Amino acid sequence: MSTLTGGRARLGFGLIGPRRERQSVTVDQLASLALPVGDDGMVIGVDAQGRPAVLGVNRPTPYDVTLIGGLWTAQVLALRAAATGARIVVETGRAPAWTGLAHAAGGGQPCVTLHDVGRVPPQGPSAGSPVVVVRDCGMRPPRGRVVSAPWQSVLTLLPYLSPVAPRLMEKSALVGVQRVSPDEAARIGRILHLPAAETQALSTLADGVTLWCAGGDRQFVMTQATDAETGLLGGARRMD
């Protein structure tokens, strides 16, 4: 047993600390302590109130995302997913559009790989090495050989509302829609059961704005590029 001068010792626990009033808040005050994020993951932009909108793509369960929008947004999401530690696998018929991003991402590490359509090999995802597959395969992407799985999310990019879009949207846990024509907006509104105001807004969205839908939850998000992203990808744009 130790003997300490100038204070009373507790065996195994050291000195008794100074006595201070306990800090507490009421239940009504708890909301003021909340952080303005949805969950852990990557920041995909800001919502209508200017709060960060966060998307977790590294999940222990299969996760499918469909984005009806532009290449610029898909590439920003791929860069930010890579920053969370995910390996990015791009299945694309336009490899030159992705080459610069693949070379720049990861600080020299091969964290973004490009594959021809239908030629993506098994990735072996795990909790320590999650994978995000980006399918940039045009209007009618074929059924993928590599599908969503634990720790392997799949993001399918569609430039417009194609004939395969309803099937993809229905099976996806998350659907993003950027600016589309009024006719496409009406069809998407029916598929996603959107209110009239949100359906009409789809044909007037600014570049970089996406309506993200997950079940009954909907949120408009403005994706704002960092300086590094702008230098690599240019400014936000809907058309490529």
Contacts in CASP RR format, 6 or more apart in sequence:
PFRMAT RR
TARGET T0000
AUTHOR 0000-0000-0000
METHOD contacts of the structure
MODEL  1
MSTLTGGRARLGFGLIGPRRERQSVTVDQLASLALPVGDDGMVIGVDAQG
RPAVLGVNRPTPYDVTLIGGLWTAQVLALRAAATGARIVVETGRAPAWTG
LAHAAGGGQPCVTLHDVGRVPPQGPSAGSPVVVVRDCGMRPPRGRVVSAP
WQSVLTLLPYLSPVAPRLMEKSALVGVQRVSPDEAARIGRILHLPAAETQ
ALSTLADGVTLWCAGGDRQFVMTQATDAETGLLGGARRMD
1 9 0 8 1.000
1 11 0 8 1.000
2 9 0 8 1.000
3 9 0 8 1.000
4 14 0 8 1.000
4 15 0 8 1.000
7 15 0 8 1.000
7 16 0 8 1.000
8 15 0 8 1.000
8 16 0 8 1.000
9 15 0 8 1.000
10 16 0 8 1.000
25 33 0 8 1.000
36 51 0 8 1.000
36 52 0 8 1.000
37 43 0 8 1.000
37 51 0 8 1.000
37 52 0 8 1.000
37 54 0 8 1.000
38 52 0 8 1.000
38 53 0 8 1.000
38 54 0 8 1.000
39 54 0 8 1.000
39 56 0 8 1.000
40 54 0 8 1.000
40 56 0 8 1.000
41 54 0 8 1.000
41 55 0 8 1.000
41 56 0 8 1.000
41 57 0 8 1.000
41 58 0 8 1.000
41 84 0 8 1.000
42 54 0 8 1.000
42 55 0 8 1.000
42 56 0 8 1.000
42 57 0 8 1.000
42 77 0 8 1.000
42 80 0 8 1.000
42 81 0 8 1.000
42 83 0 8 1.000
42 84 0 8 1.000
43 52 0 8 1.000
43 53 0 8 1.000
43 54 0 8 1.000
43 80 0 8 1.000
44 53 0 8 1.000
44 54 0 8 1.000
44 55 0 8 1.000
44 76 0 8 1.000
44 77 0 8 1.000
44 80 0 8 1.000
44 212 0 8 1.000
44 221 0 8 1.000
44 223 0 8 1.000
45 52 0 8 1.000
45 53 0 8 1.000
45 221 0 8 1.000
45 222 0 8 1.000
45 223 0 8 1.000
45 224 0 8 1.000
46 52 0 8 1.000
46 53 0 8 1.000
46 221 0 8 1.000
46 222 0 8 1.000
46 224 0 8 1.000
47 53 0 8 1.000
47 219 0 8 1.000
47 220 0 8 1.000
47 221 0 8 1.000
48 220 0 8 1.000
53 212 0 8 1.000
53 219 0 8 1.000
53 221 0 8 1.000
55 77 0 8 1.000
55 174 0 8 1.000
55 212 0 8 1.000
56 84 0 8 1.000
57 63 0 8 1.000
57 65 0 8 1.000
57 81 0 8 1.000
57 84 0 8 1.000
57 86 0 8 1.000
57 130 0 8 1.000
57 132 0 8 1.000
57 153 0 8 1.000
57 155 0 8 1.000
58 81 0 8 1.000
58 84 0 8 1.000
58 85 0 8 1.000
58 86 0 8 1.000
58 130 0 8 1.000
58 132 0 8 1.000
58 151 0 8 1.000
58 153 0 8 1.000
59 130 0 8 1.000
59 150 0 8 1.000
59 151 0 8 1.000
59 153 0 8 1.000
60 127 0 8 1.000
60 150 0 8 1.000
60 151 0 8 1.000
61 150 0 8 1.000
62 147 0 8 1.000
62 148 0 8 1.000
62 149 0 8 1.000
62 150 0 8 1.000
62 152 0 8 1.000
62 153 0 8 1.000
63 148 0 8 1.000
63 153 0 8 1.000
63 154 0 8 1.000
63 173 0 8 1.000
63 174 0 8 1.000
64 148 0 8 1.000
64 153 0 8 1.000
64 154 0 8 1.000
64 156 0 8 1.000
64 168 0 8 1.000
64 171 0 8 1.000
64 172 0 8 1.000
64 173 0 8 1.000
64 174 0 8 1.000
65 153 0 8 1.000
65 154 0 8 1.000
65 155 0 8 1.000
65 156 0 8 1.000
65 172 0 8 1.000
65 173 0 8 1.000
65 174 0 8 1.000
65 175 0 8 1.000
65 176 0 8 1.000
66 155 0 8 1.000
66 156 0 8 1.000
66 158 0 8 1.000
66 165 0 8 1.000
66 168 0 8 1.000
66 169 0 8 1.000
66 172 0 8 1.000
66 174 0 8 1.000
66 175 0 8 1.000
66 176 0 8 1.000
67 73 0 8 1.000
67 74 0 8 1.000
67 77 0 8 1.000
67 155 0 8 1.000
67 156 0 8 1.000
67 157 0 8 1.000
67 158 0 8 1.000
67 175 0 8 1.000
67 176 0 8 1.000
67 177 0 8 1.000
67 178 0 8 1.000
67 210 0 8 1.000
68 158 0 8 1.000
68 159 0 8 1.000
68 160 0 8 1.000
68 161 0 8 1.000
68 165 0 8 1.000
68 175 0 8 1.000
68 176 0 8 1.000
68 177 0 8 1.000
68 178 0 8 1.000
68 180 0 8 1.000
68 188 0 8 1.000
69 157 0 8 1.000
69 158 0 8 1.000
69 159 0 8 1.000
69 176 0 8 1.000
69 177 0 8 1.000
69 178 0 8 1.000
69 179 0 8 1.000
69 180 0 8 1.000
69 210 0 8 1.000
69 238 0 8 1.000
70 157 0 8 1.000
70 159 0 8 1.000
70 178 0 8 1.000
70 237 0 8 1.000
70 238 0 8 1.000
70 239 0 8 1.000
70 240 0 8 1.000
71 97 0 8 1.000
71 136 0 8 1.000
71 157 0 8 1.000
71 159 0 8 1.000
71 240 0 8 1.000
72 207 0 8 1.000
72 208 0 8 1.000
72 233 0 8 1.000
72 234 0 8 1.000
72 235 0 8 1.000
72 236 0 8 1.000
72 237 0 8 1.000
72 238 0 8 1.000
72 240 0 8 1.000
73 178 0 8 1.000
73 208 0 8 1.000
73 210 0 8 1.000
73 223 0 8 1.000
73 236 0 8 1.000
74 134 0 8 1.000
74 136 0 8 1.000
74 155 0 8 1.000
74 157 0 8 1.000
75 98 0 8 1.000
75 101 0 8 1.000
75 233 0 8 1.000
76 223 0 8 1.000
76 225 0 8 1.000
76 229 0 8 1.000
76 233 0 8 1.000
77 134 0 8 1.000
77 155 0 8 1.000
78 88 0 8 1.000
78 90 0 8 1.000
78 101 0 8 1.000
78 105 0 8 1.000
78 112 0 8 1.000
78 132 0 8 1.000
78 134 0 8 1.000
78 155 0 8 1.000
79 101 0 8 1.000
79 105 0 8 1.000
79 229 0 8 1.000
79 232 0 8 1.000
79 233 0 8 1.000
81 88 0 8 1.000
81 132 0 8 1.000
82 88 0 8 1.000
82 105 0 8 1.000
82 106 0 8 1.000
82 111 0 8 1.000
82 112 0 8 1.000
85 111 0 8 1.000
85 130 0 8 1.000
86 111 0 8 1.000
86 130 0 8 1.000
86 131 0 8 1.000
86 132 0 8 1.000
87 111 0 8 1.000
87 112 0 8 1.000
87 113 0 8 1.000
87 123 0 8 1.000
87 125 0 8 1.000
87 129 0 8 1.000
87 130 0 8 1.000
87 131 0 8 1.000
87 132 0 8 1.000
88 105 0 8 1.000
88 111 0 8 1.000
88 112 0 8 1.000
88 113 0 8 1.000
88 131 0 8 1.000
88 132 0 8 1.000
88 134 0 8 1.000
89 112 0 8 1.000
89 113 0 8 1.000
89 115 0 8 1.000
89 120 0 8 1.000
89 123 0 8 1.000
89 131 0 8 1.000
89 132 0 8 1.000
89 133 0 8 1.000
89 134 0 8 1.000
89 146 0 8 1.000
90 98 0 8 1.000
90 102 0 8 1.000
90 112 0 8 1.000
90 113 0 8 1.000
90 114 0 8 1.000
90 115 0 8 1.000
90 133 0 8 1.000
90 134 0 8 1.000
90 136 0 8 1.000
91 115 0 8 1.000
91 116 0 8 1.000
91 117 0 8 1.000
91 118 0 8 1.000
91 119 0 8 1.000
91 120 0 8 1.000
91 133 0 8 1.000
91 134 0 8 1.000
91 135 0 8 1.000
91 136 0 8 1.000
91 137 0 8 1.000
91 144 0 8 1.000
91 146 0 8 1.000
92 98 0 8 1.000
92 114 0 8 1.000
92 115 0 8 1.000
92 116 0 8 1.000
92 117 0 8 1.000
92 134 0 8 1.000
92 135 0 8 1.000
92 136 0 8 1.000
92 137 0 8 1.000
93 116 0 8 1.000
93 117 0 8 1.000
93 136 0 8 1.000
93 137 0 8 1.000
93 138 0 8 1.000
94 136 0 8 1.000
95 114 0 8 1.000
95 116 0 8 1.000
97 136 0 8 1.000
97 240 0 8 1.000
98 112 0 8 1.000
98 114 0 8 1.000
98 136 0 8 1.000
99 114 0 8 1.000
100 232 0 8 1.000
101 112 0 8 1.000
101 232 0 8 1.000
101 233 0 8 1.000
102 112 0 8 1.000
102 113 0 8 1.000
102 114 0 8 1.000
104 232 0 8 1.000
105 111 0 8 1.000
105 112 0 8 1.000
106 112 0 8 1.000
115 121 0 8 1.000
117 137 0 8 1.000
117 141 0 8 1.000
117 142 0 8 1.000
118 142 0 8 1.000
118 144 0 8 1.000
118 145 0 8 1.000
120 133 0 8 1.000
120 144 0 8 1.000
120 145 0 8 1.000
120 146 0 8 1.000
121 146 0 8 1.000
122 146 0 8 1.000
123 131 0 8 1.000
123 133 0 8 1.000
123 146 0 8 1.000
123 152 0 8 1.000
124 131 0 8 1.000
124 152 0 8 1.000
125 131 0 8 1.000
125 149 0 8 1.000
125 150 0 8 1.000
125 151 0 8 1.000
125 152 0 8 1.000
126 151 0 8 1.000
127 151 0 8 1.000
128 151 0 8 1.000
129 151 0 8 1.000
130 151 0 8 1.000
130 152 0 8 1.000
130 153 0 8 1.000
131 151 0 8 1.000
131 152 0 8 1.000
131 153 0 8 1.000
132 152 0 8 1.000
132 153 0 8 1.000
132 154 0 8 1.000
132 155 0 8 1.000
133 146 0 8 1.000
133 148 0 8 1.000
133 152 0 8 1.000
133 153 0 8 1.000
133 154 0 8 1.000
133 155 0 8 1.000
134 155 0 8 1.000
134 157 0 8 1.000
135 141 0 8 1.000
135 144 0 8 1.000
135 154 0 8 1.000
135 155 0 8 1.000
135 156 0 8 1.000
135 157 0 8 1.000
136 157 0 8 1.000
137 156 0 8 1.000
137 157 0 8 1.000
138 157 0 8 1.000
138 158 0 8 1.000
138 159 0 8 1.000
138 162 0 8 1.000
139 158 0 8 1.000
139 159 0 8 1.000
139 160 0 8 1.000
139 162 0 8 1.000
139 163 0 8 1.000
139 164 0 8 1.000
140 162 0 8 1.000
140 163 0 8 1.000
140 164 0 8 1.000
141 156 0 8 1.000
141 158 0 8 1.000
141 164 0 8 1.000
141 168 0 8 1.000
146 152 0 8 1.000
146 154 0 8 1.000
147 154 0 8 1.000
148 154 0 8 1.000
156 168 0 8 1.000
156 172 0 8 1.000
158 164 0 8 1.000
158 165 0 8 1.000
158 168 0 8 1.000
159 240 0 8 1.000
160 180 0 8 1.000
160 184 0 8 1.000
161 180 0 8 1.000
161 184 0 8 1.000
161 187 0 8 1.000
161 188 0 8 1.000
165 191 0 8 1.000
166 191 0 8 1.000
169 175 0 8 1.000
169 188 0 8 1.000
169 191 0 8 1.000
169 192 0 8 1.000
170 191 0 8 1.000
173 214 0 8 1.000
174 212 0 8 1.000
174 213 0 8 1.000
174 214 0 8 1.000
175 192 0 8 1.000
175 212 0 8 1.000
175 213 0 8 1.000
175 214 0 8 1.000
176 210 0 8 1.000
176 211 0 8 1.000
176 212 0 8 1.000
176 213 0 8 1.000
177 188 0 8 1.000
177 192 0 8 1.000
177 202 0 8 1.000
177 210 0 8 1.000
177 211 0 8 1.000
177 213 0 8 1.000
178 205 0 8 1.000
178 208 0 8 1.000
178 209 0 8 1.000
178 210 0 8 1.000
178 211 0 8 1.000
178 238 0 8 1.000
179 202 0 8 1.000
179 203 0 8 1.000
179 204 0 8 1.000
179 205 0 8 1.000
179 206 0 8 1.000
179 207 0 8 1.000
179 209 0 8 1.000
179 238 0 8 1.000
180 188 0 8 1.000
180 202 0 8 1.000
180 203 0 8 1.000
181 203 0 8 1.000
182 200 0 8 1.000
182 203 0 8 1.000
184 202 0 8 1.000
184 203 0 8 1.000
185 199 0 8 1.000
185 200 0 8 1.000
185 202 0 8 1.000
185 203 0 8 1.000
186 199 0 8 1.000
188 194 0 8 1.000
188 199 0 8 1.000
188 202 0 8 1.000
189 198 0 8 1.000
189 199 0 8 1.000
189 202 0 8 1.000
192 213 0 8 1.000
193 216 0 8 1.000
194 202 0 8 1.000
194 213 0 8 1.000
194 218 0 8 1.000
198 211 0 8 1.000
198 218 0 8 1.000
201 211 0 8 1.000
201 220 0 8 1.000
202 211 0 8 1.000
205 211 0 8 1.000
205 220 0 8 1.000
205 238 0 8 1.000
206 222 0 8 1.000
207 235 0 8 1.000
207 236 0 8 1.000
207 237 0 8 1.000
207 238 0 8 1.000
208 222 0 8 1.000
208 223 0 8 1.000
208 236 0 8 1.000
208 237 0 8 1.000
208 238 0 8 1.000
209 220 0 8 1.000
209 221 0 8 1.000
209 222 0 8 1.000
209 223 0 8 1.000
210 220 0 8 1.000
210 221 0 8 1.000
210 223 0 8 1.000
211 218 0 8 1.000
211 219 0 8 1.000
211 220 0 8 1.000
211 221 0 8 1.000
212 218 0 8 1.000
212 219 0 8 1.000
212 220 0 8 1.000
212 221 0 8 1.000
223 236 0 8 1.000
224 236 0 8 1.000
225 233 0 8 1.000
225 234 0 8 1.000
225 235 0 8 1.000
225 236 0 8 1.000
END
